[in-house]
Amino acid sequence: MIEPNDPIEPVRSDIIRLDAIRLTIVDPQGTVSLVTHSSAAAALTGACASDPATLDDLLVASRAFDRSLRDTVVNGLAVFDEHNLPDDLGDIHRQLTSLDPRRTPVFRVLDAVTREASLRPVRTGVVLFNLLAKRIVQLDNTYEPLTPSGELHYHNGRFLSRKVVVYRLPGSWSIVP
């Protein structure tokens, strides 16, 4: 949550990001997909250094690299859950067919339509984070190749800052290709 004296303004949902990427996360409870700024792929890669087992573990760890990514996903899933039921996905189906792909909301993968959308690249691609297999799959990534270790600029909620954060994935994790 943004505090009253915080100089960072909330991100507007009506803005299309030019550097957008789709990120799809698989954990024991299911699959979640979102479109966000492309540097979030590196932030989630860095968060995998904590060897997360669940989406929540991954999102908590992502706070070290990206200030607002966790809130974006949690809030987006709350809206998704309010408007969709496992046996009635009409709302998300309408959004996936009518919205610009860069404006699609966070959603759970619950059927063939949402599965196909979760693997569809947007401007700079699509990256799959499979927490079960401890594998990061760069299905289509034209933004920046993800690596098992490195330095990332912290995303402060609006842009990449000068603050640098170092990460190293455990040996049990792999990145393909």
MARTI-961213 format. One record per residue: z negated, y, x negated of N, C-alpha, C in turn; residue in one letter. Coordinates in steps of 0.2 Angstrom, whole numbers, padded with zeros to 4 digits, always signed. Example, Ala and Ser with C-alpha at 12.3 -4.5 7.8 and 13.67 -1.06 7.14 Angstrom:
# residues 2
-0039-0028-0066-0039-0022-0062-0039-0016-0066a;-0035-0011-0064-0036-0005-0068-0039+0000-0064s;
This chain:
# residues 177
+0000-0006-0004+0000+0000+0000+0000+0006-0004m;+0004+0011-0002+0004+0017-0006-0002+0022-0004i;-0005+0024-0009-0011+0029-0008-0008+0036-0007e;-0012+0040-0003-0010+0047-0001-0009+0051-0007p;-0012+0050-0013-0010+0054-0019-0005+0051-0023n;-0002+0046-0021+0003+0042-0025+0009+0046-0025d;+0012+0048-0031+0018+0052-0031+0025+0048-0029p;+0024+0041-0028+0030+0037-0027+0030+0036-0019i;+0036+0038-0017+0038+0038-0010+0040+0031-0008e;+0038+0028-0001+0041+0022+0001+0048+0021+0000p;+0051+0015-0001+0058+0014-0001+0060+0014+0006v;+0066+0018+0007+0069+0018+0014+0073+0012+0015r;+0072+0009+0021+0076+0003+0022+0083+0004+0024s;+0085+0011+0026+0092+0012+0028+0096+0014+0022d;+0093+0014+0016+0097+0015+0010+0100+0009+0007i;+0107+0009+0005+0110+0003+0002+0109+0004-0005i;+0107-0001-0008+0106-0001-0016+0113-0003-0019r;+0115+0001-0024+0121-0001-0027+0120-0007-0031l;+0114-0008-0034+0113-0014-0039+0109-0019-0035d;+0111-0021-0029+0107-0026-0025+0109-0033-0028a;+0104-0038-0027+0105-0045-0028+0101-0049-0023i;+0104-0055-0022+0100-0059-0017+0096-0064-0021r;+0090-0064-0019+0085-0069-0022+0082-0074-0017l;+0083-0080-0019+0081-0085-0014+0075-0089-0018t;+0070-0090-0014+0064-0094-0017+0062-0100-0013i;+0062-0106-0017+0060-0112-0014+0053-0114-0016v;+0049-0115-0011+0042-0118-0013+0040-0123-0008d;+0034-0126-0009+0032-0132-0005+0033-0131+0003p;+0032-0124+0005+0032-0123+0012+0039-0121+0015q;+0044-0120+0010+0050-0119+0013+0054-0114+0008g;+0059-0111+0011+0063-0106+0007+0064-0099+0010t;+0063-0094+0006+0064-0087+0008+0069-0084+0004v;+0073-0079+0008+0078-0076+0004+0078-0068+0006s;+0079-0064+0001+0079-0057+0002+0085-0054-0003l;+0086-0048-0001+0091-0044-0005+0087-0038-0007v;+0087-0036-0014+0083-0031-0017+0086-0028-0023t;+0083-0024-0026+0086-0021-0033+0087-0027-0038h;+0092-0026-0042+0094-0032-0046+0089-0033-0051s;+0085-0028-0054+0080-0029-0059+0074-0034-0056s;+0074-0035-0050+0069-0039-0047+0070-0046-0049a;+0076-0048-0051+0077-0055-0053+0074-0056-0060a;+0074-0051-0064+0070-0052-0070+0063-0052-0069a;+0060-0048-0064+0053-0047-0063+0051-0054-0060a;+0054-0058-0056+0052-0064-0054+0053-0069-0059l;+0058-0068-0064+0058-0073-0070+0052-0072-0074t;+0050-0066-0075+0044-0064-0079+0037-0067-0075g;+0037-0067-0069+0032-0069-0065+0031-0077-0065a;+0037-0080-0066+0037-0088-0067+0033-0090-0074c;+0032-0085-0078+0028-0086-0084+0021-0089-0082a;+0018-0087-0076+0012-0089-0074+0012-0096-0071s;+0018-0099-0071+0019-0106-0068+0017-0106-0061d;+0020-0102-0056+0018-0102-0049+0020-0108-0046p;+0016-0110-0041+0017-0116-0037+0020-0114-0030a;+0018-0108-0028+0019-0106-0021+0023-0099-0021t;+0026-0097-0016+0029-0091-0015+0023-0085-0016l;+0017-0086-0013+0012-0081-0014+0010-0081-0021d;+0009-0086-0025+0008-0086-0032+0013-0082-0036d;+0019-0083-0034+0025-0080-0038+0024-0072-0036l;+0023-0071-0030+0023-0063-0028+0017-0060-0031l;+0011-0063-0031+0005-0060-0035+0007-0059-0042v;+0010-0064-0045+0011-0063-0052+0017-0058-0054a;+0021-0057-0049+0027-0052-0049+0024-0044-0050s;+0018-0043-0048+0015-0037-0048+0014-0034-0055r;+0014-0038-0060+0014-0036-0067+0020-0033-0069a;+0026-0035-0065+0033-0032-0067+0036-0028-0062f;+0034-0028-0056+0037-0024-0051+0031-0022-0046d;+0030-0016-0045+0025-0014-0041+0025-0015-0033r;+0031-0015-0030+0032-0016-0023+0035-0022-0021s;+0038-0027-0025+0041-0033-0023+0037-0037-0018l;+0031-0038-0020+0027-0042-0016+0026-0039-0009r;+0025-0033-0008+0024-0030-0002+0031-0030+0002d;+0036-0029-0001+0043-0030+0002+0044-0037+0005t;+0042-0042+0002+0043-0049+0004+0038-0050+0010v;+0032-0049+0009+0026-0050+0014+0028-0047+0020v;+0029-0040+0020+0031-0036+0026+0037-0039+0029n;+0042-0040+0025+0048-0043+0028+0048-0049+0032g;+0043-0054+0029+0042-0060+0032+0038-0059+0039l;+0034-0054+0039+0030-0053+0045+0034-0051+0050a;+0039-0047+0049+0044-0044+0054+0049-0050+0056v;+0051-0054+0051+0055-0060+0053+0051-0065+0058f;+0045-0066+0056+0041-0071+0060+0040-0068+0067d;+0039-0061+0068+0038-0058+0074+0044-0059+0079e;+0050-0059+0076+0057-0059+0080+0060-0065+0080h;+0058-0070+0076+0062-0077+0076+0057-0083+0077n;+0059-0088+0080+0055-0094+0081+0060-0100+0078l;+0057-0105+0075+0061-0110+0072+0066-0113+0077p;+0065-0113+0084+0070-0115+0088+0074-0109+0092d;+0073-0103+0090+0077-0097+0092+0078-0092+0087d;+0083-0093+0083+0085-0089+0077+0090-0084+0079l;+0091-0082+0085+0096-0077+0087+0096-0071+0084g;+0090-0068+0083+0089-0061+0080+0092-0061+0073d;+0090-0066+0069+0092-0066+0062+0099-0068+0061i;+0102-0072+0066+0109-0074+0066+0113-0068+0067h;+0111-0063+0072+0114-0057+0074+0114-0052+0068r;+0109-0052+0064+0108-0047+0059+0113-0050+0053q;+0113-0056+0052+0117-0059+0046+0124-0058+0047l;+0126-0058+0054+0133-0057+0055+0135-0050+0056t;+0131-0045+0058+0132-0038+0059+0131-0033+0054s;+0126-0035+0050+0124-0030+0044+0128-0031+0038l;+0129-0025+0034+0131-0026+0028+0126-0031+0024d;+0129-0035+0020+0125-0040+0016+0119-0037+0012p;+0120-0031+0010+0115-0027+0006+0109-0025+0010r;+0110-0025+0017+0105-0022+0021+0102-0028+0025r;+0103-0034+0024+0100-0040+0027+0093-0040+0026t;+0089-0042+0031+0082-0042+0030+0079-0048+0026p;+0073-0048+0024+0070-0054+0021+0070-0059+0027v;+0071-0066+0025+0071-0071+0030+0069-0078+0028f;+0067-0082+0032+0066-0089+0030+0072-0093+0032r;+0073-0098+0027+0079-0102+0028+0077-0108+0033v;+0079-0108+0039+0077-0113+0044+0083-0117+0047l;+0089-0115+0045+0095-0119+0048+0101-0118+0044d;+0107-0121+0046+0113-0120+0042+0115-0113+0041a;+0114-0109+0046+0117-0102+0045+0113-0098+0040v;+0106-0099+0041+0102-0095+0036+0102-0098+0029t;+0103-0105+0028+0104-0108+0022+0111-0105+0018r;+0116-0105+0022+0122-0102+0019+0121-0095+0017e;+0118-0091+0021+0117-0084+0019+0112-0083+0013a;+0107-0088+0012+0103-0088+0007+0106-0089+0000s;+0112-0092+0000+0116-0093-0006+0122-0089-0007l;+0123-0084-0002+0129-0079-0002+0127-0073-0007r;+0131-0072-0012+0129-0067-0017+0130-0060-0013p;+0127-0055-0016+0128-0048-0014+0131-0045-0020v;+0130-0038-0021+0134-0035-0026+0133-0038-0033r;+0127-0039-0035+0127-0042-0042+0125-0049-0042t;+0125-0052-0037+0125-0060-0037+0119-0063-0032g;+0117-0069-0034+0112-0072-0031+0109-0077-0036v;+0102-0077-0036+0098-0081-0040+0093-0085-0036v;+0092-0091-0038+0088-0096-0034+0082-0098-0039l;+0076-0097-0036+0070-0098-0040+0067-0104-0036f;+0068-0110-0039+0065-0116-0036+0058-0118-0040n;+0053-0116-0036+0046-0117-0039+0045-0124-0039l;+0047-0129-0035+0046-0136-0035+0049-0139-0041l;+0055-0137-0043+0058-0140-0049+0057-0136-0055a;+0054-0130-0055+0052-0126-0060+0059-0124-0064k;+0064-0122-0059+0070-0120-0062+0073-0114-0059r;+0076-0110-0063+0079-0103-0060+0086-0104-0061i;+0090-0104-0056+0097-0105-0056+0101-0099-0054v;+0105-0097-0059+0109-0091-0059+0115-0093-0056q;+0115-0093-0049+0121-0095-0046+0127-0091-0047l;+0125-0084-0047+0130-0079-0048+0126-0073-0050d;+0126-0071-0056+0122-0066-0059+0126-0061-0064n;+0129-0056-0061+0133-0051-0065+0129-0045-0068t;+0122-0045-0066+0118-0039-0068+0115-0040-0075y;+0111-0045-0076+0108-0046-0083+0106-0053-0083e;+0109-0057-0089+0107-0064-0089+0099-0065-0090p;+0097-0069-0086+0089-0071-0087+0088-0075-0092l;+0082-0074-0096+0081-0078-0102+0074-0081-0101t;+0072-0086-0105+0065-0089-0105+0060-0084-0108p;+0062-0079-0111+0056-0075-0114+0060-0068-0115s;+0056-0063-0115+0058-0056-0116+0054-0051-0114g;+0057-0045-0114+0053-0039-0113+0056-0036-0106e;+0052-0034-0102+0055-0030-0096+0052-0024-0095l;+0056-0019-0092+0054-0013-0090+0050-0013-0083h;+0044-0011-0082+0041-0011-0076+0044-0007-0071y;+0045-0010-0065+0048-0006-0059+0042-0003-0055h;+0042+0003-0055+0036+0007-0052+0037+0008-0044n;+0042+0004-0041+0043+0005-0034+0049+0009-0032g;+0051+0013-0037+0057+0017-0036+0062+0016-0041r;+0060+0015-0047+0065+0014-0053+0061+0011-0059f;+0065+0008-0064+0062+0005-0070+0059+0011-0074l;+0053+0010-0076+0049+0015-0080+0050+0013-0087s;+0046+0017-0091+0047+0016-0099+0042+0010-0101r;+0037+0009-0096+0032+0004-0098+0036-0003-0099k;+0034-0006-0104+0037-0013-0106+0032-0018-0105v;+0034-0024-0102+0030-0030-0101+0033-0036-0104v;+0029-0040-0108+0032-0045-0111+0031-0052-0107v;+0035-0057-0107+0034-0063-0104+0037-0069-0108y;+0034-0075-0107+0037-0081-0110+0036-0086-0105r;+0042-0090-0102+0041-0095-0098+0038-0101-0101l;+0034-0105-0098+0031-0112-0100+0037-0116-0102p;+0036-0121-0106+0042-0126-0108+0044-0130-0102g;+0040-0131-0097+0042-0135-0091+0047-0131-0087s;+0048-0125-0088+0053-0121-0084+0060-0121-0087w;+0065-0121-0083+0072-0120-0086+0076-0115-0082s;+0081-0112-0086+0085-0107-0083+0092-0110-0083i;+0096-0110-0078+0103-0112-0078+0107-0108-0075v;+0114-0107-0076+0117-0108-0082+0114-0104-0088p;
